[in-house]
Amino acid sequence: MTGERPEDLARAGLEHLQAAAKEVIQATRSLLDAAEELVEDPVAVQSLVGTITAVAQAAAGRLRGHPDGGSEGHEDDGRVQRIRVS
């Protein structure tokens, strides 16, 4: 141990927890402010949802092995495909 008394260690731990709690509160306030702005501007919500949808579709396409995010000529039937490796 560092030679500090348990009371000092407990006090330091409490100070760290308080600082962390204040950071969480500030982050939550920022998120709530952003959410409030989105609620007040429906066009921004539509734009955000459209962007998230496009990103999700591109990511899904890449996961399926299509670099451009497309699925032309490839149907996913949801079944496991076994590939033999020799």
Backbone as CSV, one residue per row, in Angstrom:
resi,resn,N_x,N_y,N_z,CA_x,CA_y,CA_z,C_x,C_y,C_z
1,MET,0.836,-1.186,0.000,0.000,0.000,0.000,0.873,1.238,0.000
2,THR,0.268,2.365,-0.232,1.014,3.614,-0.324,1.220,4.271,1.029
3,GLY,0.717,3.696,2.078,0.869,4.285,3.399,-0.221,5.285,3.740
4,GLU,-1.207,5.465,2.855,-2.300,6.397,3.134,-3.291,5.739,4.083
5,ARG,-3.937,6.559,4.852,-4.938,6.059,5.778,-6.210,5.685,5.017
6,PRO,-6.946,4.714,5.525,-8.187,4.307,4.855,-9.167,5.471,4.666
7,GLU,-9.193,6.399,5.632,-10.103,7.540,5.503,-9.723,8.415,4.312
8,ASP,-8.407,8.583,4.100,-7.945,9.390,2.973,-8.273,8.711,1.647
9,LEU,-8.086,7.399,1.610,-8.412,6.648,0.403,-9.907,6.712,0.112
10,ALA,-10.721,6.594,1.152,-12.167,6.668,0.971,-12.582,8.050,0.476
11,ARG,-11.971,9.095,1.044,-12.285,10.471,0.626,-11.901,10.673,-0.844
12,ALA,-10.737,10.185,-1.230,-10.294,10.331,-2.622,-11.230,9.566,-3.558
13,GLY,-11.625,8.367,-3.126,-12.563,7.591,-3.944,-13.887,8.308,-4.116
14,LEU,-14.388,8.893,-3.044,-15.642,9.633,-3.099,-15.523,10.841,-4.027
15,GLU,-14.401,11.547,-3.968,-14.191,12.699,-4.852,-14.195,12.272,-6.318
16,HIS,-13.577,11.135,-6.617,-13.573,10.635,-7.998,-14.988,10.260,-8.445
17,LEU,-15.738,9.627,-7.555,-17.115,9.268,-7.893,-17.976,10.508,-8.119
18,GLN,-17.778,11.527,-7.305,-18.535,12.772,-7.483,-18.186,13.431,-8.814
19,ALA,-16.912,13.455,-9.135,-16.492,14.056,-10.412,-17.093,13.274,-11.586
20,ALA,-17.074,11.949,-11.485,-17.650,11.127,-12.554,-19.152,11.366,-12.672
21,ALA,-19.841,11.477,-11.538,-21.283,11.725,-11.562,-21.586,13.070,-12.224
22,LYS,-20.780,14.092,-11.932,-20.981,15.400,-12.558,-20.774,15.327,-14.072
23,GLU,-19.800,14.543,-14.517,-19.562,14.369,-15.954,-20.757,13.682,-16.619
24,VAL,-21.310,12.668,-15.949,-22.483,11.976,-16.486,-23.659,12.931,-16.586
25,ILE,-23.851,13.754,-15.575,-24.944,14.727,-15.587,-24.768,15.724,-16.731
26,GLN,-23.544,16.213,-16.930,-23.292,17.153,-18.026,-23.534,16.494,-19.383
27,ALA,-23.095,15.249,-19.536,-23.308,14.533,-20.797,-24.795,14.324,-21.048
28,THR,-25.534,13.976,-20.012,-26.978,13.775,-20.142,-27.672,15.071,-20.529
29,ARG,-27.260,16.173,-19.927,-27.838,17.478,-20.300,-27.589,17.792,-21.773
30,SER,-26.386,17.504,-22.233,-26.061,17.756,-23.644,-26.931,16.908,-24.560
31,LEU,-27.116,15.637,-24.202,-27.970,14.766,-25.013,-29.418,15.242,-25.005
32,LEU,-29.885,15.687,-23.846,-31.254,16.192,-23.765,-31.426,17.468,-24.586
33,ASP,-30.430,18.345,-24.570,-30.486,19.556,-25.393,-30.560,19.196,-26.875
34,ALA,-29.738,18.228,-27.279,-29.749,17.805,-28.680,-31.091,17.170,-29.029
35,ALA,-31.632,16.348,-28.139,-32.932,15.721,-28.379,-34.029,16.774,-28.486
36,GLU,-33.962,17.784,-27.646,-34.965,18.847,-27.684,-34.916,19.589,-29.023
37,GLU,-33.725,19.868,-29.506,-33.586,20.538,-30.801,-34.158,19.680,-31.916
38,LEU,-33.916,18.371,-31.855,-34.455,17.479,-32.885,-35.978,17.443,-32.845
39,VAL,-36.544,17.421,-31.648,-38.000,17.384,-31.514,-38.618,18.663,-32.065
40,GLU,-37.938,19.777,-31.876,-38.466,21.058,-32.352,-38.304,21.235,-33.857
41,ASP,-37.477,20.413,-34.492,-37.229,20.549,-35.932,-37.461,19.205,-36.620
42,PRO,-38.708,18.925,-37.049,-39.034,17.636,-37.666,-38.211,17.339,-38.917
43,VAL,-37.831,18.362,-39.661,-37.025,18.149,-40.862,-35.661,17.576,-40.479
44,ALA,-35.099,18.054,-39.381,-33.817,17.529,-38.911,-33.955,16.069,-38.504
45,VAL,-35.082,15.712,-37.887,-35.317,14.319,-37.493,-35.382,13.440,-38.739
46,GLN,-36.105,13.890,-39.752,-36.218,13.113,-40.987,-34.848,12.941,-41.637
47,SER,-34.062,13.993,-41.643,-32.727,13.926,-42.220,-31.846,12.962,-41.445
48,LEU,-31.909,13.041,-40.120,-31.109,12.156,-39.277,-31.507,10.702,-39.493
49,VAL,-32.795,10.422,-39.521,-33.268,9.054,-39.719,-32.849,8.550,-41.103
50,GLY,-32.951,9.409,-42.102,-32.521,9.022,-43.441,-31.039,8.693,-43.489
51,THR,-30.229,9.489,-42.814,-28.788,9.247,-42.784,-28.472,7.946,-42.060
52,ILE,-29.112,7.735,-40.926,-28.881,6.503,-40.170,-29.307,5.287,-40.993
53,THR,-30.419,5.393,-41.698,-30.891,4.299,-42.538,-29.893,3.991,-43.647
54,ALA,-29.384,5.033,-44.294,-28.409,4.827,-45.376,-27.135,4.174,-44.856
55,VAL,-26.669,4.614,-43.707,-25.459,4.030,-43.118,-25.706,2.570,-42.760
56,ALA,-26.863,2.275,-42.178,-27.177,0.896,-41.793,-27.280,-0.004,-43.022
57,GLN,-27.879,0.490,-44.098,-27.994,-0.303,-45.321,-26.620,-0.550,-45.940
58,ALA,-25.767,0.466,-45.938,-24.419,0.292,-46.484,-23.636,-0.713,-45.653
59,ALA,-23.760,-0.624,-44.330,-23.053,-1.562,-43.457,-23.563,-2.980,-43.677
60,ALA,-24.868,-3.144,-43.802,-25.437,-4.474,-44.036,-24.946,-5.037,-45.372
61,GLY,-24.870,-4.178,-46.383,-24.369,-4.629,-47.687,-22.927,-5.076,-47.611
62,ARG,-22.118,-4.356,-46.874,-20.708,-4.742,-46.721,-20.576,-6.047,-45.953
63,LEU,-21.430,-6.245,-44.966,-21.395,-7.495,-44.207,-21.777,-8.679,-45.089
64,ARG,-22.592,-8.413,-46.087,-22.975,-9.477,-47.013,-21.920,-9.680,-48.099
65,GLY,-20.882,-8.854,-48.072,-19.801,-9.029,-49.038,-19.915,-8.170,-50.274
66,HIS,-20.701,-7.139,-50.214,-20.858,-6.236,-51.347,-20.212,-4.909,-50.986
67,PRO,-19.020,-4.600,-51.528,-18.304,-3.381,-51.142,-19.097,-2.100,-51.341
68,ASP,-19.964,-2.078,-52.355,-20.730,-0.860,-52.609,-22.027,-0.821,-51.808
69,GLY,-22.270,-1.854,-51.008,-23.475,-1.894,-50.194,-24.678,-2.450,-50.925
70,GLY,-24.537,-2.740,-52.206,-25.650,-3.258,-52.984,-25.786,-4.753,-52.859
71,SER,-26.863,-5.282,-53.450,-27.075,-6.728,-53.393,-27.495,-7.262,-54.746
72,GLU,-27.065,-6.601,-55.824,-27.468,-6.996,-57.150,-27.035,-8.431,-57.441
73,GLY,-28.016,-9.237,-57.874,-27.692,-10.592,-58.296,-27.422,-11.556,-57.160
74,HIS,-27.570,-11.152,-55.937,-27.300,-12.028,-54.806,-28.492,-11.991,-53.858
75,GLU,-29.149,-13.105,-53.745,-30.281,-13.197,-52.831,-29.828,-13.872,-51.552
76,ASP,-30.187,-13.322,-50.428,-29.853,-13.902,-49.138,-31.081,-14.630,-48.631
77,ASP,-31.018,-15.969,-48.629,-32.166,-16.740,-48.170,-32.119,-17.005,-46.667
78,GLY,-31.092,-16.481,-45.989,-31.003,-16.618,-44.549,-30.442,-17.945,-44.074
79,ARG,-30.109,-18.843,-45.014,-29.577,-20.141,-44.613,-28.056,-20.089,-44.547
80,VAL,-27.497,-21.030,-43.810,-26.045,-21.142,-43.689,-25.486,-21.685,-44.998
81,GLN,-24.422,-21.078,-45.476,-23.774,-21.553,-46.689,-22.470,-22.220,-46.283
82,ARG,-22.312,-23.476,-46.691,-21.085,-24.199,-46.369,-20.139,-24.105,-47.560
83,ILE,-18.929,-23.729,-47.290,-17.909,-23.618,-48.329,-16.804,-24.600,-47.993
84,ARG,-16.557,-25.524,-48.895,-15.512,-26.524,-48.671,-14.162,-25.903,-48.960
85,VAL,-13.227,-26.121,-48.046,-11.875,-25.630,-48.228,-10.963,-26.835,-48.271
86,SER,-10.178,-26.967,-49.366,-9.287,-28.124,-49.441,-7.855,-27.703,-49.312
